[in-house]
Amino acid sequence: MISRRFTLSALAAAPLTGLMTGLMTGPVLAQATLSAATAKDFVEQSGQKLVGIVNSQAPEAKKADELRGLVNQIVAVDQVGDYVLGRYLHIATPAQHQEFQKLFHKLLAYNITYQIRAYQGVSFSVDGVAPQGQDMVVNTVVTTPGHAPADVGWAVDEVNGKPQIVDVIVAGTSLRITTRNDYASVITGHGGQVSALLTAMKAQIARIDAS
């Protein structure tokens, strides 16, 4: 069974972090390819766009559509999907990989829609930038009415020639690594069959559709 977790946190403390593979499968030796200033500007601009959508008075359906469009622009969804598939990326058949990516995109979209229902008045501020392996992590403080401020790190890398979010780090926990572990447990629990993960993902989507 897999949870609703991956939204890159479903983009983590709220819709901002609930926004969130193929980038690294072993130790990272390369240095960050982006400058701290570029990563900071990218997260500030992306975050303000997210805040604007989440805090708008538009109908939920319109906000969900706008969020999905923005996420596809600022998050390296395909790469994150490959990362969470981990070593099974090389075991999956081309058809299974294609289906996985389709399901992964759909689950991310569902989670974004789910997250925005309960939040309004979200704000954030940048609290520093530091390299972490080949990524540049932009640390932010996300504030939501009625909740304690959340420290959220946004890992940014250069993907296809432009900055993209590749991970969300909450309380020191990488959401892409946590999700990769969750997905691996499903596959290993079913004899190493990638098809078991695809079945679990489809079942999760069906449950969401029925809710």
PERA-V727634 format. One record per backbone hydrogen bond with DSSP energy under -1.0 kcal/mol. CO is the residue of the C=O (numbers start at 1). NH is the residue of the N-H. If there is no record, write none. Layout:
CO;NH, CO;NH
This chain:
5;7, 11;18, 11;19, 14;18, 17;11, 18;11, 20;8, 21;83, 35;39, 36;40, 37;41, 38;42, 39;43, 40;44, 41;45, 42;46, 43;47, 44;48, 45;49, 46;50, 47;51, 48;52, 49;53, 50;54, 51;55, 59;63, 60;64, 61;65, 62;66, 63;67, 64;68, 65;69, 66;70, 67;71, 68;72, 70;74, 71;75, 74;165, 75;77, 76;80, 77;81, 78;82, 79;83, 80;84, 81;85, 82;86, 85;88, 86;89, 87;90, 88;92, 93;97, 94;98, 95;99, 96;100, 97;101, 98;102, 99;103, 100;104, 101;105, 102;106, 103;107, 104;108, 105;109, 106;110, 107;111, 108;112, 109;113, 110;114, 111;115, 112;116, 123;143, 125;141, 128;139, 130;137, 132;135, 134;33, 135;132, 136;156, 137;130, 138;154, 139;127, 140;152, 141;125, 142;150, 143;123, 144;147, 150;142, 151;171, 152;140, 153;169, 154;138, 155;166, 155;167, 156;136, 157;164, 159;162, 162;159, 164;157, 165;76, 167;155, 168;175, 169;153, 170;173, 173;170, 174;178, 175;179, 176;180, 177;181, 178;182, 179;183, 180;184, 181;185, 182;186, 183;187, 184;188, 185;189, 187;190, 187;192, 188;191, 193;196, 194;198, 195;199, 196;200, 197;201, 198;202, 199;203, 200;204, 201;205, 202;206, 203;207, 204;208, 205;209, 206;210
